[in-house]
Amino acid sequence: MGDPDRGWLELACDLARLCPPSATAFSVGAVVVGADGREVARGFSREGDPHDHAEEAALAKAAGDPAADLAGATVYSSLEPCGHRASRPRTCAELIVASGARRVVFAWREPALFTEGRGAEILTAAGVTLTEIPELAPRAQEPNTHLL
């Protein structure tokens, strides 16, 4: 039935197209998948607030679900989770580590347009397994062409 990582990451890239446009932030989509392989939550940048990041939005939904268990979960994100943030006290990388998720799969490394991308370093240092699928980077970049 194909590669599940690729399928979930394609969904995350598609969610990025739902983001309200911004001249100061990337459009990103994220999906949280439990250890059992089922979707726990999904989100996209600026979904509920102009400062929301995709991973933050998805993790907040999961945290609001008493049945959601993120121990061993995988976070799929169209862009490398942020490792520096001006608009919130915690970065997406820190939120992922705190959630108990153990894997992150992403398509596109954060370009140094707004900040230095350090999310992958933070996640790796915390023992989170990273998988990059660069073949999907063009799909992740598509809703961000106005920034590139």
C-alpha positions in Angstrom: 0.0 0.0 0.0 2.9 2.3 -0.5 5.2 4.1 2.0 3.2 5.3 4.9 5.8 8.0 5.8 5.5 9.4 2.3 1.7 9.3 2.4 1.4 11.2 5.7 4.0 13.7 4.6 2.1 14.3 1.3 -0.9 15.1 3.4 1.1 17.6 5.5 2.3 19.3 2.4 -1.3 19.5 1.1 -2.4 21.1 4.4 0.2 23.8 3.9 -1.9 25.1 1.0 -4.7 25.9 3.5 -2.5 28.5 5.3 -3.6 32.2 5.1 -0.8 33.9 3.1 1.9 35.7 5.0 4.9 37.8 3.9 6.7 37.0 7.2 6.1 33.3 7.8 6.2 30.0 5.9 3.0 28.1 5.1 3.4 24.7 6.7 1.2 21.7 7.3 1.6 19.0 10.0 0.0 15.7 10.9 0.5 13.8 14.2 0.3 10.0 13.9 0.2 7.7 16.9 2.4 4.7 17.4 -0.6 2.6 16.2 -0.4 4.3 12.8 -3.6 6.3 13.2 -4.0 10.0 12.8 -4.2 11.8 16.1 -4.4 15.5 14.9 -3.5 17.8 12.0 -2.8 21.5 11.7 -1.5 24.2 9.5 0.2 27.6 10.0 -2.0 30.5 11.1 -4.9 28.0 11.5 -6.4 29.6 14.6 -4.1 32.5 15.3 -1.8 34.6 13.1 1.2 33.3 15.2 0.3 29.6 15.1 2.8 27.2 13.6 1.5 24.0 12.0 3.1 21.6 14.5 2.0 23.8 17.4 -1.6 23.7 16.1 -1.6 20.0 15.6 0.0 19.2 19.0 -2.5 21.6 20.8 -5.4 19.6 19.3 -3.8 16.3 20.4 -3.3 17.7 23.9 -6.9 18.6 24.1 -7.9 15.0 23.4 -7.9 12.9 26.5 -7.6 9.7 24.4 -4.6 10.9 22.5 -1.3 9.2 23.6 1.7 10.8 21.9 4.3 8.5 23.4 6.0 7.1 20.4 4.0 9.2 17.9 5.4 10.6 14.7 5.0 14.3 13.6 4.9 14.8 9.9 5.7 18.4 8.8 6.2 19.9 5.4 9.0 22.1 6.9 11.7 21.3 9.4 10.2 22.2 12.8 11.4 25.6 14.0 14.2 25.8 16.5 14.0 29.6 17.1 10.9 31.6 17.6 10.2 35.3 18.3 6.4 35.1 18.6 6.0 32.3 21.3 8.1 31.2 24.3 8.6 27.6 23.0 9.8 26.4 19.6 8.0 23.7 17.7 11.1 21.4 18.2 10.7 22.0 22.0 6.9 21.3 21.8 7.6 18.0 19.9 10.1 16.9 22.5 7.8 17.7 25.4 4.9 15.9 23.7 6.6 12.5 23.8 6.7 12.1 20.0 9.7 10.1 19.1 9.9 10.7 15.3 9.7 13.6 13.0 9.4 13.2 9.2 9.8 16.4 7.1 10.2 17.4 3.5 12.1 20.7 3.5 14.9 22.1 5.6 14.1 25.6 6.9 15.8 28.2 4.8 17.6 31.0 6.6 15.0 33.5 5.4 13.5 34.5 8.7 15.7 32.7 11.3 18.4 30.1 11.4 16.8 26.7 11.1 18.0 24.7 14.2 15.0 22.5 14.8 16.6 19.3 13.5 19.6 19.9 15.8 17.3 20.3 18.8 15.3 17.3 18.0 18.3 15.1 17.4 19.9 16.2 20.6 16.8 15.2 22.5 16.8 11.7 20.9 14.0 12.2 18.4 14.6 10.3 15.2 14.5 12.4 12.1 13.7 11.4 8.5 13.9 13.8 5.7 12.2 13.1 2.4 13.7 15.7 0.1 11.8 14.5 -3.0 8.8 16.2 -1.4 10.5 19.5 -0.9 9.1 21.0 -4.1 5.6 20.2 -2.9 6.3 21.8 0.5 7.8 24.9 -1.2 4.9 25.4 -3.6 2.7 27.4 -1.2 5.7 29.5 -0.2 6.9 30.6 -3.7 6.0 34.2 -2.9 8.7 34.1 -0.2 11.4 32.4 -2.2 
